């Protein structure tokens, strides 16, 4: 039975080191371009929405960003209750958080500046299903 031995030639080792260096350099460049943790993205607002009592993250909360009475963007929270607005125009915003069965939360006068990131964490309260509202079909007896 014949076995073959792999013999590294001097040129192969240089090629492997060069290939490894290029791969590593590409990874570092891609990470720098896409941003890593704490990269301080510009004109960004992010945060989380949680239930006020259970403190659990809330999925599918609609968040509307309004600048000068004009809707700029709408995002929805993910499974972790997280949301992210990026590349917002600098200015003073109003943010409206809405989900069926919960009281609407409005945050006004939120200043978004160029080259700054802003963090906003919100707690939402369930609406009371038993709010007493007069029925349009009820009539008052007047004597």
N, CA, C and O atoms as a GROMACS GRO file, in nm:
protein
  572
    1UNK      N    1   0.084  -0.117   0.000
    1UNK     CA    2   0.000   0.000   0.000
    1UNK      C    3   0.089   0.123   0.000
    1UNK      O    4   0.184   0.133   0.077
    2UNK      N    5   0.056   0.213  -0.085
    2UNK     CA    6   0.141   0.330  -0.102
    2UNK      C    7   0.071   0.452  -0.042
    2UNK      O    8  -0.046   0.475  -0.070
    3UNK      N    9   0.139   0.530   0.038
    3UNK     CA   10   0.082   0.652   0.094
    3UNK      C   11   0.154   0.770   0.033
    3UNK      O   12   0.274   0.767   0.006
    4UNK      N   13   0.077   0.875   0.013
    4UNK     CA   14   0.140   0.994  -0.044
    4UNK      C   15   0.158   1.098   0.066
    4UNK      O   16   0.071   1.115   0.152
    5UNK      N   17   0.268   1.164   0.064
    5UNK     CA   18   0.297   1.268   0.160
    5UNK      C   19   0.281   1.403   0.093
    5UNK      O   20   0.321   1.423  -0.021
    6UNK      N   21   0.222   1.495   0.167
    6UNK     CA   22   0.205   1.630   0.115
    6UNK      C   23   0.328   1.709   0.154
    6UNK      O   24   0.358   1.723   0.273
    7UNK      N   25   0.396   1.760   0.058
    7UNK     CA   26   0.516   1.838   0.084
    7UNK      C   27   0.486   1.982   0.044
    7UNK      O   28   0.452   2.011  -0.070
    8UNK      N   29   0.499   2.072   0.143
    8UNK     CA   30   0.476   2.213   0.115
    8UNK      C   31   0.596   2.271   0.044
    8UNK      O   32   0.709   2.263   0.092
    9UNK      N   33   0.571   2.328  -0.069
    9UNK     CA   34   0.677   2.396  -0.142
    9UNK      C   35   0.684   2.539  -0.089
    9UNK      O   36   0.582   2.593  -0.046
   10UNK      N   37   0.798   2.602  -0.091
   10UNK     CA   38   0.813   2.738  -0.037
   10UNK      C   39   0.713   2.838  -0.096
   10UNK      O   40   0.668   2.926  -0.024
   11UNK      N   41   0.679   2.828  -0.219
   11UNK     CA   42   0.586   2.921  -0.284
   11UNK      C   43   0.444   2.905  -0.233
   11UNK      O   44   0.370   3.004  -0.227
   12UNK      N   45   0.403   2.784  -0.194
   12UNK     CA   46   0.267   2.759  -0.145
   12UNK      C   47   0.240   2.831  -0.014
   12UNK      O   48   0.131   2.884   0.007
   13UNK      N   49   0.340   2.834   0.075
   13UNK     CA   50   0.321   2.897   0.205
   13UNK      C   51   0.300   3.047   0.189
   13UNK      O   52   0.215   3.104   0.258
   14UNK      N   53   0.374   3.112   0.099
   14UNK     CA   54   0.359   3.254   0.075
   14UNK      C   55   0.220   3.283   0.018
   14UNK      O   56   0.158   3.383   0.054
   15UNK      N   57   0.173   3.197  -0.070
   15UNK     CA   58   0.040   3.216  -0.129
   15UNK      C   59  -0.069   3.205  -0.022
   15UNK      O   60  -0.164   3.283  -0.021
   16UNK      N   61  -0.055   3.108   0.069
   16UNK     CA   62  -0.152   3.090   0.176
   16UNK      C   63  -0.155   3.211   0.268
   16UNK      O   64  -0.262   3.257   0.308
   17UNK      N   65  -0.038   3.263   0.304
   17UNK     CA   66  -0.031   3.380   0.392
   17UNK      C   67  -0.090   3.502   0.322
   17UNK      O   68  -0.163   3.580   0.384
   18UNK      N   69  -0.061   3.518   0.196
   18UNK     CA   70  -0.115   3.630   0.120
   18UNK      C   71  -0.268   3.620   0.111
   18UNK      O   72  -0.337   3.720   0.130
   19UNK      N   73  -0.320   3.503   0.082
   19UNK     CA   74  -0.464   3.482   0.073
   19UNK      C   75  -0.532   3.508   0.208
   19UNK      O   76  -0.638   3.571   0.213
   20UNK      N   77  -0.472   3.461   0.316
   20UNK     CA   78  -0.525   3.484   0.450
   20UNK      C   79  -0.525   3.633   0.483
   20UNK      O   80  -0.621   3.684   0.540
   21UNK      N   81  -0.418   3.702   0.448
   21UNK     CA   82  -0.408   3.847   0.474
   21UNK      C   83  -0.515   3.924   0.398
   21UNK      O   84  -0.578   4.014   0.454
   22UNK      N   85  -0.536   3.890   0.272
   22UNK     CA   86  -0.637   3.959   0.191
   22UNK      C   87  -0.777   3.934   0.247
   22UNK      O   88  -0.859   4.025   0.254
   23UNK      N   89  -0.803   3.811   0.287
   23UNK     CA   90  -0.934   3.777   0.344
   23UNK      C   91  -0.958   3.855   0.473
   23UNK      O   92  -1.066   3.911   0.493
   24UNK      N   93  -0.858   3.859   0.560
   24UNK     CA   94  -0.870   3.931   0.686
   24UNK      C   95  -0.888   4.080   0.662
   24UNK      O   96  -0.970   4.144   0.728
   25UNK      N   97  -0.813   4.137   0.569
   25UNK     CA   98  -0.824   4.278   0.536
   25UNK      C   99  -0.964   4.310   0.480
   25UNK      O  100  -1.021   4.414   0.513
   26UNK      N  101  -1.016   4.222   0.398
   26UNK     CA  102  -1.151   4.240   0.344
   26UNK      C  103  -1.256   4.238   0.452
   26UNK      O  104  -1.351   4.317   0.449
   27UNK      N  105  -1.240   4.150   0.548
   27UNK     CA  106  -1.335   4.142   0.659
   27UNK      C  107  -1.332   4.270   0.742
   27UNK      O  108  -1.437   4.323   0.778
   28UNK      N  109  -1.212   4.318   0.772
   28UNK     CA  110  -1.198   4.441   0.852
   28UNK      C  111  -1.258   4.559   0.777
   28UNK      O  112  -1.327   4.641   0.837
   29UNK      N  113  -1.233   4.569   0.647
   29UNK     CA  114  -1.288   4.679   0.568
   29UNK      C  115  -1.440   4.672   0.564
   29UNK      O  116  -1.507   4.775   0.576
   30UNK      N  117  -1.496   4.553   0.547
   30UNK     CA  118  -1.642   4.537   0.543
   30UNK      C  119  -1.703   4.573   0.678
   30UNK      O  120  -1.808   4.637   0.682
   31UNK      N  121  -1.640   4.533   0.786
   31UNK     CA  122  -1.690   4.565   0.920
   31UNK      C  123  -1.687   4.715   0.943
   31UNK      O  124  -1.781   4.770   1.001
   32UNK      N  125  -1.582   4.781   0.899
   32UNK     CA  126  -1.571   4.926   0.916
   32UNK      C  127  -1.677   4.998   0.834
   32UNK      O  128  -1.733   5.098   0.879
   33UNK      N  129  -1.705   4.948   0.714
   33UNK     CA  130  -1.805   5.011   0.628
   33UNK      C  131  -1.945   4.991   0.680
   33UNK      O  132  -2.024   5.085   0.681
   34UNK      N  133  -1.979   4.870   0.724
   34UNK     CA  134  -2.114   4.840   0.772
   34UNK      C  135  -2.135   4.885   0.916
   34UNK      O  136  -2.248   4.898   0.961
   35UNK      N  137  -2.028   4.908   0.987
   35UNK     CA  138  -2.040   4.953   1.125
   35UNK      C  139  -2.052   4.836   1.220
   35UNK      O  140  -2.126   4.742   1.196
   36UNK      N  141  -1.979   4.844   1.324
   36UNK     CA  142  -1.984   4.741   1.426
   36UNK      C  143  -2.052   4.796   1.549
   36UNK      O  144  -2.114   4.902   1.542
   37UNK      N  145  -2.044   4.727   1.661
   37UNK     CA  146  -2.106   4.777   1.783
   37UNK      C  147  -2.046   4.912   1.822
   37UNK      O  148  -1.925   4.931   1.817
   38UNK      N  149  -2.134   5.004   1.862
   38UNK     CA  150  -2.089   5.134   1.905
   38UNK      C  151  -2.032   5.220   1.794
   38UNK      O  152  -1.946   5.305   1.819
   39UNK      N  153  -2.079   5.199   1.671
   39UNK     CA  154  -2.024   5.275   1.560
   39UNK      C  155  -2.079   5.417   1.551
   39UNK      O  156  -2.029   5.497   1.472
   40UNK      N  157  -2.181   5.451   1.632
   40UNK     CA  158  -2.233   5.586   1.636
   40UNK      C  159  -2.291   5.631   1.503
   40UNK      O  160  -2.252   5.734   1.450
   41UNK      N  161  -2.384   5.554   1.450
   41UNK     CA  162  -2.444   5.591   1.322
   41UNK      C  163  -2.506   5.729   1.332
   41UNK      O  164  -2.548   5.772   1.439
   42UNK      N  165  -2.510   5.797   1.220
   42UNK     CA  166  -2.556   5.934   1.217
   42UNK      C  167  -2.706   5.943   1.200
   42UNK      O  168  -2.769   5.857   1.137
   43UNK      N  169  -2.763   6.049   1.257
   43UNK     CA  170  -2.904   6.081   1.237
   43UNK      C  171  -2.993   5.959   1.262
   43UNK      O  172  -3.079   5.928   1.180
   44UNK      N  173  -2.972   5.892   1.373
   44UNK     CA  174  -3.040   5.766   1.401
   44UNK      C  175  -3.116   5.774   1.533
   44UNK      O  176  -3.072   5.837   1.629
   45UNK      N  177  -3.230   5.707   1.536
   45UNK     CA  178  -3.304   5.689   1.660
   45UNK      C  179  -3.337   5.541   1.671
   45UNK      O  180  -3.389   5.482   1.576
   46UNK      N  181  -3.307   5.482   1.784
   46UNK     CA  182  -3.344   5.342   1.805
   46UNK      C  183  -3.387   5.324   1.949
   46UNK      O  184  -3.370   5.413   2.032
   47UNK      N  185  -3.442   5.208   1.978
   47UNK     CA  186  -3.486   5.180   2.113
   47UNK      C  187  -3.568   5.054   2.120
   47UNK      O  188  -3.568   4.972   2.028
   48UNK      N  189  -3.640   5.039   2.231
   48UNK     CA  190  -3.726   4.923   2.250
   48UNK      C  191  -3.859   4.966   2.309
   48UNK      O  192  -3.870   5.072   2.372
   49UNK      N  193  -3.959   4.883   2.287
   49UNK     CA  194  -4.092   4.905   2.344
   49UNK      C  195  -4.124   4.782   2.429
   49UNK      O  196  -4.115   4.668   2.382
   50UNK      N  197  -4.162   4.807   2.556
   50UNK     CA  198  -4.195   4.697   2.646
   50UNK      C  199  -4.333   4.719   2.708
   50UNK      O  200  -4.383   4.831   2.712
   51UNK      N  201  -4.392   4.611   2.756
   51UNK     CA  202  -4.520   4.615   2.826
   51UNK      C  203  -4.495   4.676   2.964
   51UNK      O  204  -4.400   4.636   3.032
   52UNK      N  205  -4.577   4.772   3.006
   52UNK     CA  206  -4.552   4.844   3.130
   52UNK      C  207  -4.559   4.755   3.255
   52UNK      O  208  -4.489   4.781   3.352
   53UNK      N  209  -4.641   4.652   3.252
   53UNK     CA  210  -4.654   4.566   3.371
   53UNK      C  211  -4.560   4.446   3.367
   53UNK      O  212  -4.492   4.417   3.465
   54UNK      N  213  -4.558   4.375   3.255
   54UNK     CA  214  -4.478   4.252   3.246
   54UNK      C  215  -4.332   4.279   3.213
   54UNK      O  216  -4.246   4.194   3.235
   55UNK      N  217  -4.304   4.398   3.159
   55UNK     CA  218  -4.169   4.437   3.115
   55UNK      C  219  -4.118   4.350   3.000
   55UNK      O  220  -3.998   4.345   2.975
   56UNK      N  221  -4.209   4.282   2.931
   56UNK     CA  222  -4.170   4.199   2.817
   56UNK      C  223  -4.171   4.283   2.690
   56UNK      O  224  -4.251   4.376   2.677
   57UNK      N  225  -4.081   4.251   2.594
   57UNK     CA  226  -4.076   4.325   2.468
   57UNK      C  227  -4.208   4.312   2.391
   57UNK      O  228  -4.272   4.207   2.394
   58UNK      N  229  -4.246   4.418   2.322
   58UNK     CA  230  -4.370   4.418   2.245
   58UNK      C  231  -4.341   4.420   2.095
   58UNK      O  232  -4.274   4.510   2.045
   59UNK      N  233  -4.392   4.318   2.026
   59UNK     CA  234  -4.376   4.303   1.882
   59UNK      C  235  -4.488   4.378   1.811
   59UNK      O  236  -4.597   4.395   1.866
   60UNK      N  237  -4.461   4.423   1.690
   60UNK     CA  238  -4.561   4.484   1.600
   60UNK      C  239  -4.621   4.615   1.650
   60UNK      O  240  -4.737   4.645   1.624
   61UNK      N  241  -4.542   4.693   1.724
   61UNK     CA  242  -4.586   4.828   1.761
   61UNK      C  243  -4.547   4.918   1.644
   61UNK      O  244  -4.433   4.915   1.597
   62UNK      N  245  -4.642   4.999   1.597
   62UNK     CA  246  -4.618   5.092   1.487
   62UNK      C  247  -4.566   5.223   1.543
   62UNK      O  248  -4.626   5.281   1.634
   63UNK      N  249  -4.454   5.271   1.488
   63UNK     CA  250  -4.397   5.397   1.533
   63UNK      C  251  -4.389   5.492   1.414
   63UNK      O  252  -4.327   5.460   1.312
   64UNK      N  253  -4.453   5.608   1.429
   64UNK     CA  254  -4.455   5.708   1.322
   64UNK      C  255  -4.368   5.826   1.363
   64UNK      O  256  -4.383   5.879   1.473
   65UNK      N  257  -4.276   5.866   1.276
   65UNK     CA  258  -4.192   5.984   1.297
   65UNK      C  259  -4.252   6.099   1.219
   65UNK      O  260  -4.272   6.088   1.098
   66UNK      N  261  -4.281   6.210   1.288
   66UNK     CA  262  -4.342   6.326   1.222
   66UNK      C  263  -4.248   6.446   1.241
   66UNK      O  264  -4.209   6.479   1.353
   67UNK      N  265  -4.214   6.510   1.129
   67UNK     CA  266  -4.129   6.629   1.129
   67UNK      C  267  -4.207   6.740   1.062
   67UNK      O  268  -4.247   6.727   0.946
   68UNK      N  269  -4.230   6.850   1.132
   68UNK     CA  270  -4.304   6.966   1.078
   68UNK      C  271  -4.439   6.925   1.021
   68UNK      O  272  -4.473   6.959   0.908
   69UNK      N  273  -4.516   6.851   1.100
   69UNK     CA  274  -4.652   6.805   1.064
   69UNK      C  275  -4.654   6.716   0.940
   69UNK      O  276  -4.760   6.698   0.880
   70UNK      N  277  -4.541   6.659   0.902
   70UNK     CA  278  -4.534   6.570   0.786
   70UNK      C  279  -4.479   6.435   0.830
   70UNK      O  280  -4.374   6.428   0.894
   71UNK      N  281  -4.550   6.328   0.795
   71UNK     CA  282  -4.500   6.194   0.827
   71UNK      C  283  -4.374   6.168   0.747
   71UNK      O  284  -4.373   6.175   0.624
   72UNK      N  285  -4.267   6.138   0.819
   72UNK     CA  286  -4.139   6.110   0.754
   72UNK      C  287  -4.122   5.960   0.729
   72UNK      O  288  -4.095   5.917   0.617
   73UNK      N  289  -4.137   5.882   0.836
   73UNK     CA  290  -4.115   5.738   0.826
   73UNK      C  291  -4.203   5.666   0.926
   73UNK      O  292  -4.243   5.723   1.028
   74UNK      N  293  -4.234   5.540   0.896
   74UNK     CA  294  -4.306   5.453   0.988
   74UNK      C  295  -4.228   5.323   0.996
   74UNK      O  296  -4.192   5.264   0.894
   75UNK      N  297  -4.200   5.278   1.119
   75UNK     CA  298  -4.135   5.149   1.140
   75UNK      C  299  -4.218   5.068   1.237
   75UNK      O  300  -4.306   5.121   1.305
   76UNK      N  301  -4.190   4.938   1.244
   76UNK     CA  302  -4.262   4.845   1.333
   76UNK      C  303  -4.159   4.770   1.415
   76UNK      O  304  -4.054   4.731   1.364
   77UNK      N  305  -4.190   4.748   1.545
   77UNK     CA  306  -4.097   4.676   1.631
   77UNK      C  307  -4.086   4.530   1.588
   77UNK      O  308  -4.179   4.472   1.532
   78UNK      N  309  -3.970   4.471   1.616
   78UNK     CA  310  -3.946   4.331   1.583
   78UNK      C  311  -3.980   4.241   1.703
   78UNK      O  312  -4.041   4.287   1.799
   79UNK      N  313  -3.940   4.115   1.696
   79UNK     CA  314  -3.969   4.016   1.801
   79UNK      C  315  -3.918   4.060   1.939
   79UNK      O  316  -3.978   4.028   2.041
   80UNK      N  317  -3.806   4.134   1.939
   80UNK     CA  318  -3.745   4.178   2.065
   80UNK      C  319  -3.797   4.314   2.112
   80UNK      O  320  -3.745   4.370   2.208
   81UNK      N  321  -3.899   4.367   2.044
   81UNK     CA  322  -3.952   4.498   2.079
   81UNK      C  323  -3.863   4.612   2.031
   81UNK      O  324  -3.884   4.727   2.069
   82UNK      N  325  -3.764   4.581   1.949
   82UNK     CA  326  -3.667   4.681   1.902
   82UNK      C  327  -3.716   4.752   1.777
   82UNK      O  328  -3.788   4.696   1.695
   83UNK      N  329  -3.676   4.878   1.766
   83UNK     CA  330  -3.705   4.955   1.645
   83UNK      C  331  -3.585   5.042   1.612
   83UNK      O  332  -3.499   5.066   1.696
   84UNK      N  333  -3.580   5.089   1.486
   84UNK     CA  334  -3.467   5.169   1.442
   84UNK      C  335  -3.509   5.261   1.328
   84UNK      O  336  -3.560   5.216   1.226
   85UNK      N  337  -3.487   5.389   1.346
   85UNK     CA  338  -3.499   5.486   1.238
   85UNK      C  339  -3.356   5.528   1.204
   85UNK      O  340  -3.281   5.567   1.293
   86UNK      N  341  -3.320   5.521   1.078
   86UNK     CA  342  -3.187   5.570   1.041
   86UNK      C  343  -3.201   5.676   0.932
   86UNK      O  344  -3.302   5.682   0.862
   87UNK      N  345  -3.100   5.757   0.920
   87UNK     CA  346  -3.095   5.865   0.823
   87UNK      C  347  -3.215   5.958   0.833
   87UNK      O  348  -3.274   5.996   0.732
   88UNK      N  349  -3.252   5.994   0.956
   88UNK     CA  350  -3.357   6.094   0.975
   88UNK      C  351  -3.299   6.232   0.945
   88UNK      O  352  -3.183   6.259   0.973
   89UNK      N  353  -3.383   6.318   0.889
   89UNK     CA  354  -3.341   6.455   0.867
   89UNK      C  355  -3.326   6.522   1.004
   89UNK      O  356  -3.407   6.496   1.093
   90UNK      N  357  -3.225   6.605   1.022
   90UNK     CA  358  -3.213   6.676   1.149
   90UNK      C  359  -3.336   6.764   1.173
   90UNK      O  360  -3.391   6.822   1.080
   91UNK      N  361  -3.379   6.773   1.298
   91UNK     CA  362  -3.495   6.855   1.331
   91UNK      C  363  -3.563   6.806   1.458
   91UNK      O  364  -3.516   6.714   1.524
   92UNK      N  365  -3.676   6.869   1.490
   92UNK     CA  366  -3.753   6.834   1.609
   92UNK      C  367  -3.871   6.748   1.566
   92UNK      O  368  -3.956   6.791   1.488
   93UNK      N  369  -3.876   6.627   1.618
   93UNK     CA  370  -3.975   6.527   1.578
   93UNK      C  371  -4.079   6.503   1.686
   93UNK      O  372  -4.059   6.532   1.804
   94UNK      N  373  -4.191   6.448   1.639
   94UNK     CA  374  -4.290   6.387   1.728
   94UNK      C  375  -4.296   6.241   1.687
   94UNK      O  376  -4.304   6.209   1.568
   95UNK      N  377  -4.290   6.151   1.786
   95UNK     CA  378  -4.298   6.008   1.761
   95UNK      C  379  -4.426   5.954   1.824
   95UNK      O  380  -4.454   5.982   1.941
   96UNK      N  381  -4.502   5.877   1.746
   96UNK     CA  382  -4.628   5.819   1.796
   96UNK      C  383  -4.615   5.667   1.793
   96UNK      O  384  -4.586   5.607   1.689
   97UNK      N  385  -4.637   5.606   1.910
   97UNK     CA  386  -4.629   5.461   1.926
   97UNK      C  387  -4.772   5.408   1.938
   97UNK      O  388  -4.846   5.453   2.025
   98UNK      N  389  -4.810   5.313   1.851
   98UNK     CA  390  -4.947   5.262   1.850
   98UNK      C  391  -4.951   5.111   1.832
   98UNK      O  392  -4.874   5.053   1.755
   99UNK      N  393  -5.044   5.050   1.906
   99UNK     CA  394  -5.073   4.907   1.891
   99UNK      C  395  -5.214   4.885   1.941
   99UNK      O  396  -5.253   4.940   2.045
  100UNK      N  397  -5.292   4.805   1.868
  100UNK     CA  398  -5.430   4.776   1.907
  100UNK      C  399  -5.432   4.717   2.048
  100UNK      O  400  -5.353   4.628   2.081
  101UNK      N  401  -5.523   4.768   2.131
  101UNK     CA  402  -5.537   4.719   2.268
  101UNK      C  403  -5.449   4.791   2.368
  101UNK      O  404  -5.450   4.759   2.487
  102UNK      N  405  -5.372   4.891   2.322
  102UNK     CA  406  -5.283   4.966   2.409
  102UNK      C  407  -5.306   5.116   2.390
  102UNK      O  408  -5.346   5.162   2.283
  103UNK      N  409  -5.278   5.191   2.497
  103UNK     CA  410  -5.290   5.336   2.490
  103UNK      C  411  -5.178   5.391   2.402
  103UNK      O  412  -5.063   5.349   2.413
  104UNK      N  413  -5.214   5.485   2.316
  104UNK     CA  414  -5.118   5.548   2.226
  104UNK      C  415  -5.019   5.630   2.311
  104UNK      O  416  -5.059   5.699   2.405
  105UNK      N  417  -4.890   5.621   2.276
  105UNK     CA  418  -4.786   5.698   2.343
  105UNK      C  419  -4.730   5.798   2.242
  105UNK      O  420  -4.693   5.761   2.131
  106UNK      N  421  -4.724   5.925   2.283
  106UNK     CA  422  -4.669   6.030   2.197
  106UNK      C  423  -4.551   6.095   2.268
  106UNK      O  424  -4.561   6.136   2.384
  107UNK      N  425  -4.440   6.103   2.198
  107UNK     CA  426  -4.321   6.172   2.249
  107UNK      C  427  -4.297   6.291   2.157
  107UNK      O  428  -4.268   6.274   2.038
  108UNK      N  429  -4.310   6.411   2.213
  108UNK     CA  430  -4.293   6.532   2.133
  108UNK      C  431  -4.160   6.599   2.161
  108UNK      O  432  -4.094   6.571   2.262
  109UNK      N  433  -4.122   6.687   2.071
  109UNK     CA  434  -4.002   6.768   2.084
  109UNK      C  435  -3.876   6.685   2.105
  109UNK      O  436  -3.794   6.713   2.192
  110UNK      N  437  -3.862   6.580   2.022
  110UNK     CA  438  -3.742   6.497   2.025
  110UNK      C  439  -3.647   6.554   1.919
  110UNK      O  440  -3.677   6.551   1.800
  111UNK      N  441  -3.534   6.605   1.965
  111UNK     CA  442  -3.439   6.670   1.876
  111UNK      C  443  -3.342   6.569   1.817
  111UNK      O  444  -3.268   6.502   1.890
  112UNK      N  445  -3.343   6.559   1.685
  112UNK     CA  446  -3.250   6.472   1.613
  112UNK      C  447  -3.145   6.563   1.549
  112UNK      O  448  -3.178   6.651   1.470
  113UNK      N  449  -3.019   6.539   1.584
  113UNK     CA  450  -2.910   6.622   1.532
  113UNK      C  451  -2.827   6.540   1.434
  113UNK      O  452  -2.826   6.417   1.438
  114UNK      N  453  -2.757   6.612   1.346
  114UNK     CA  454  -2.664   6.548   1.254
  114UNK      C  455  -2.550   6.488   1.333
  114UNK      O  456  -2.502   6.546   1.430
  115UNK      N  457  -2.507   6.371   1.292
  115UNK     CA  458  -2.393   6.301   1.354
  115UNK      C  459  -2.417   6.256   1.497
  115UNK      O  460  -2.321   6.236   1.572
  116UNK      N  461  -2.543   6.240   1.538
  116UNK     CA  462  -2.571   6.190   1.672
  116UNK      C  463  -2.674   6.079   1.666
  116UNK      O  464  -2.765   6.081   1.583
  117UNK      N  465  -2.659   5.982   1.755
  117UNK     CA  466  -2.758   5.876   1.768
  117UNK      C  467  -2.839   5.903   1.894
  117UNK      O  468  -2.788   5.961   1.990
  118UNK      N  469  -2.965   5.862   1.894
  118UNK     CA  470  -3.055   5.888   2.006
  118UNK      C  471  -3.124   5.758   2.044
  118UNK      O  472  -3.170   5.685   1.956
  119UNK      N  473  -3.131   5.729   2.172
  119UNK     CA  474  -3.194   5.606   2.223
  119UNK      C  475  -3.325   5.643   2.292
  119UNK      O  476  -3.328   5.736   2.372
  120UNK      N  477  -3.435   5.570   2.261
  120UNK     CA  478  -3.564   5.595   2.324
  120UNK      C  479  -3.628   5.462   2.361
  120UNK      O  480  -3.654   5.378   2.274
  121UNK      N  481  -3.653   5.442   2.491
  121UNK     CA  482  -3.720   5.320   2.537
  121UNK      C  483  -3.859   5.359   2.589
  121UNK      O  484  -3.873   5.454   2.665
  122UNK      N  485  -3.959   5.284   2.546
  122UNK     CA  486  -4.099   5.318   2.572
  122UNK      C  487  -4.168   5.202   2.643
  122UNK      O  488  -4.143   5.085   2.613
  123UNK      N  489  -4.256   5.236   2.739
  123UNK     CA  490  -4.343   5.137   2.802
  123UNK      C  491  -4.486   5.168   2.760
  123UNK      O  492  -4.528   5.283   2.764
  124UNK      N  493  -4.560   5.064   2.721
  124UNK     CA  494  -4.698   5.083   2.679
  124UNK      C  495  -4.793   5.016   2.778
  124UNK      O  496  -4.762   4.910   2.834
  125UNK      N  497  -4.910   5.078   2.798
  125UNK     CA  498  -5.011   5.031   2.892
  125UNK      C  499  -5.131   4.980   2.814
  125UNK      O  500  -5.176   5.043   2.718
  126UNK      N  501  -5.183   4.866   2.857
  126UNK     CA  502  -5.302   4.812   2.793
  126UNK      C  503  -5.421   4.903   2.820
  126UNK      O  504  -5.432   4.961   2.928
  127UNK      N  505  -5.510   4.914   2.720
  127UNK     CA  506  -5.631   4.992   2.742
  127UNK      C  507  -5.730   4.908   2.819
  127UNK      O  508  -5.729   4.785   2.809
  128UNK      N  509  -5.815   4.974   2.895
  128UNK     CA  510  -5.916   4.903   2.972
  128UNK      C  511  -6.031   4.868   2.878
  128UNK      O  512  -6.094   4.957   2.821
  129UNK      N  513  -6.057   4.741   2.861
  129UNK     CA  514  -6.164   4.698   2.771
  129UNK      C  515  -6.302   4.737   2.820
  129UNK      O  516  -6.400   4.732   2.746
  130UNK      N  517  -6.309   4.777   2.946
  130UNK     CA  518  -6.440   4.806   3.004
  130UNK      C  519  -6.462   4.955   3.022
  130UNK      O  520  -6.536   4.996   3.112
  131UNK      N  521  -6.399   5.037   2.938
  131UNK     CA  522  -6.426   5.181   2.943
  131UNK      C  523  -6.574   5.202   2.913
  131UNK      O  524  -6.627   5.146   2.817
  132UNK      N  525  -6.640   5.283   2.994
  132UNK     CA  526  -6.783   5.307   2.975
  132UNK      C  527  -6.798   5.424   2.879
  132UNK      O  528  -6.758   5.537   2.907
  133UNK      N  529  -6.858   5.393   2.766
  133UNK     CA  530  -6.881   5.493   2.663
  133UNK      C  531  -7.031   5.495   2.636
  133UNK      O  532  -7.091   5.390   2.616
  134UNK      N  533  -7.092   5.614   2.635
  134UNK     CA  534  -7.236   5.617   2.608
  134UNK      C  535  -7.267   5.561   2.470
  134UNK      O  536  -7.198   5.591   2.372
  135UNK      N  537  -7.368   5.482   2.464
  135UNK     CA  538  -7.409   5.425   2.337
  135UNK      C  539  -7.489   5.529   2.259
  135UNK      O  540  -7.565   5.605   2.318
  136UNK      N  541  -7.472   5.532   2.128
  136UNK     CA  542  -7.552   5.628   2.050
  136UNK      C  543  -7.700   5.589   2.050
  136UNK      O  544  -7.784   5.667   2.006
  137UNK      N  545  -7.730   5.469   2.099
  137UNK     CA  546  -7.870   5.423   2.099
  137UNK      C  547  -7.939   5.441   2.234
  137UNK      O  548  -8.056   5.405   2.249
  138UNK      N  549  -7.868   5.497   2.332
  138UNK     CA  550  -7.932   5.518   2.463
  138UNK      C  551  -7.996   5.656   2.465
  138UNK      O  552  -7.941   5.753   2.414
  139UNK      N  553  -8.114   5.662   2.527
  139UNK     CA  554  -8.187   5.787   2.534
  139UNK      C  555  -8.212   5.821   2.680
  139UNK      O  556  -8.237   5.732   2.761
  140UNK      N  557  -8.204   5.948   2.713
  140UNK     CA  558  -8.229   5.990   2.850
  140UNK      C  559  -8.377   6.029   2.862
  140UNK      O  560  -8.434   6.090   2.772
  141UNK      N  561  -8.437   5.992   2.974
  141UNK     CA  562  -8.577   6.028   3.000
  141UNK      C  563  -8.580   6.167   3.061
  141UNK      O  564  -8.515   6.192   3.162
  142UNK      N  565  -8.654   6.255   3.003
  142UNK     CA  566  -8.667   6.390   3.054
  142UNK      C  567  -8.810   6.411   3.099
  142UNK      O  568  -8.903   6.386   3.023
  143UNK      N  569  -8.828   6.457   3.224
  143UNK     CA  570  -8.963   6.479   3.276
  143UNK      C  571  -9.001   6.624   3.266
  143UNK      O  572  -9.112   6.661   3.306
   0.00000   0.00000   0.00000
